[in-house]
Amino acid sequence: MTHGSRGITLIELIVVMAILSVLLAFVGPSASAGIDNLVLTSDGRRVASAFRSAQTMARTTGQRVFATYDESGLRFLKANQPYQTLTMRRGVRLISSDKSAAIIFLESGQIVGPDTVDLINSRGRRVQLSIDHATGSIKSVNGG
């Protein structure tokens, strides 16, 4: 072995590992928060899509569709039979602006229920879905 081809010493390896540990301590939490926000936004879109689907189902079948919910998810009923369940992902809760835990999708396309439905993640970030009862439109006010 020649003097010009020496390998990595243990001290050099420890120094590199210490630098990487410090960098990961700063980058890790912000990357985790970004992933949590993506999950929240995605769940907001899933809920809005499920609402629109229920609204279309009520219009096309001529039967009311009921959505009941709690913090963990939504359950859709048509003719008193469950037809869809949507579960919130870990760390995301579903709450509404009033205390009723039901939304009714009428045959006319109108929606009866709370004015807003909020999704909140474990970091406190919120996505709000606004419901226009007269027109039946559902839109994300922020975050999605």
Protein Blocks (a to p, Z undefined) as FASTA:
>chain_A
ZZklccddfklmmmmmmmmmmmmmmmmmmmmmmmmmmmmmmmmmmmmmmmmmmmmmmmmn
opacdddddfkbccddeehiafbdcdddehiacddfbfbfcdcddfkopacddfbdcddd
fkopacdddddfknopacdfbhZZ
